[in-house]
Amino acid sequence: MIGTRISEGHVNYVLMYNMLTGIRVGVSRCNAKIERELTDVDFKAAHKLAFDITGNELTPSAKYDFKFKDYAPWVFRRLREFFHIDAADYLVSLTSKYILSELNSPGKSGSFFYYSRDYRFIIKTIHHTEHKFLRKILKQYYEHVKANPDTLLSRFYGLHRVKLPRGSKIHFVVMNNIFPPHRDIHEIYDLKGSTVGRESKVTNNNPRAVLKDLNWIKSNQHLELGPAKRRIFVEQLEKDVNLLQRLNIMDYSLLVGLHDTSRGNRDNLREDFFVFQPDTKKIERTPSGHKRESKASKLRKAVGEADPVKLGPSTTKLVLNNERRNCIFYADDGGFAGTDEQNRNTNYIYYLGVIDILTPYNTVKKVEHAFKSVNNDKRMISAVDPQWYGKRFLDFMVKTIKHSDNDNEAGNDQAMAEKATS
């Protein structure tokens, strides 16, 4: 799933460098302060930082001139703590070595994805309207995470913005990577519970293709979860969907990655990717009369002389990090192991998460609903009212769970889902 290698001169190289520099300074500043209780002001806060080659009292010297905005830093500090992410570990993972791999979004958003060197975290660019919406719902999201440590919703660790001189403002989030670095993902599904336009055309059995609802149905796929795990999954999904309904959110998906333990990693589906760490020595600050280019040339030389370090999948071992160890859906070798009706493990490990949760049912979506309803069943298209979307989503997910022929829990799970969304 790792895409294009980025090197100096790549169109997004400067953006990537500035993102990581801003994260390193912003997170470090917030975590250096004594912990305190959150206030309503913290949820609306936006801290501005200006970087340049000379540096100042607030920011160190940087390779490029840019402005950085850190949204609700105290709230995201607390969220990272809820998710059992150590601050120093977070910074080492993201910024000790600069990412040189980028993946274009497989969806319609046009977002870019960047991976931390250990594959734990994703940096995703988002639209301005998504950034505004996340800030709007941040308090409700925070309270939900606090009450639901095993939530399946996307785990947001930071919300930021970078702006280059004479450039546009780019907003981005740091979030969890559902998929592990040490296991082949043999099939990937993006499930919405909709059947209109929800089929991917797959050629040559491409294992990296993202399949959709109709592919899932036609291949007769199921989540193999025994009674114990089935109850855990359905109950948490109900709570998460209930929040999304209250926040008027729709168009989200359940991302499902399937790892077949009988196949293991012999197919070698994970590509190698590259990271680098420039050997940048400390550059002493000089009076403003000195030429700025001299410092920039030193930094460029250091970066240019640093060779990327190849991290091949055969050498990547999973250390079960705290954020996975402390969440039941990530605790089985980084995922959620399939079980039979006697709660014994099967040959599948599922990597699950509810993604794309920043789309409200606004005027644009209402127009899309009206347009697509002309030639399709209006109850089965993707753009529908959040109440119906949540009910349909839950119904579909409950039906995907495999039950034995003599098991009556299927009806119980369905009844629970209907009650939760009624």
Phi, psi and omega in degrees: 000358179275135189255241192281130175287136180251131174230172182300132186106340175295147185301332183252010182296313181296318178302313182298314180301316182291322176304310184291323178295316179297317179299314183301314182286315183298312181293320179298317180297316182292317183284347177282347182271154179294136182295145181213172178286146178284150174237169179299329180297327182298329182285341180254357187294149175214109183263127183260138176228139178244128181247141171210183188288335183269333182079172179205193183295333184263330185228144177285171176295145181232161183290330181230158173276129176195165176247145185227138177236130182249111184271134175043053185299325180291324180293315181289332172300314180292322177298317178299324177294319176302323182273008175063040178254118178288136185299314181295319178298320179300313182291321178298316181298318185274319195239356180289331174225135188277136185291137177234035180218136185222143180232123174293146180296133176285351182265201185265356188286334183077012180290157172251146179241134175236142184250142172293161187297333179261008174072010183281323189240151177240134169257121183238126174285141182229161179285155180305321181292327177292321178297317179296320182291320178298319177295326180293320185261005189302320182294317179294320177298316179301312181296324179293315179297320180299321182273344184228078182298341179259023182305145176269353181294154175310139183259109182268128182250347180186149176230125188219171175215139173239149177217123176271155176305130181059021179246174180276163177275132181238119179264148179205157177241153169253130186216174181283150170262118182293325185272148183271162179276345192252002183231136171295135172260110189281331176214144179233132179233141174244105190249127179246345186085009178252151180242358180270116181068022185250057175219133177263137176272113185253132177240144177057030178049050181296112184290345181264002178291141176267111183271165186233192190303313182292326174298319179298313182294313184292332178270005177056043179282152175214156168273118181271095180231126177287178186307317184293309182287330178299316181294317180298314182296311183295317182297318180289321179297322177299315180297318181293316180294323178301319177297314182297323176296316180297329181270007176064038183255141176216184177070015177277168183223158166262114176274126183236120172250129183254125172244121179267110184294338178288335176269332180059222181252017186293339180281346177052055184279347182271125179282154171288153172218168191237144174225164177215159176224103180297141177275070184271114176283157180298129179257116182293143177292142180237159178304154185298343180288341179288154182288131179294329184298332183297319178290319180299319182294324177297316181293318179298321180296318180296318179293318182296331182273353181270120178276140175298146178257125183279128177249092182281153182296332181291338181258000183267114179253142180278122165258115186294100184289163185302323183293335176271320182299329186263006175241127186298332182279353179239007190277344181264089182055038178089358182219207184235102186293137175291150179222158177266189185290348174259014179063027175265144183298142175258194182273006184245142167241129181257135175248110195237149172185148176268119187242172179056059185256024182243031180245105177279159177276084184257192183300319180300316181289327178293322176293318177300319179299313181296319182293313183286339181288343182298317185247004182224165175295116186294343179274348184246358175284166185288318184275095179223169178306138183304327179294314179290321179302314181296317179296314180296319179299311180296316179302316182296315183293322178296321181289339179285346182280130183283129177239152174287158184298328183261014183265128181264007181288340178301314178294323178295317179296320179295318179296321177298317181295318180294321179294321183293331184253006181279000000 
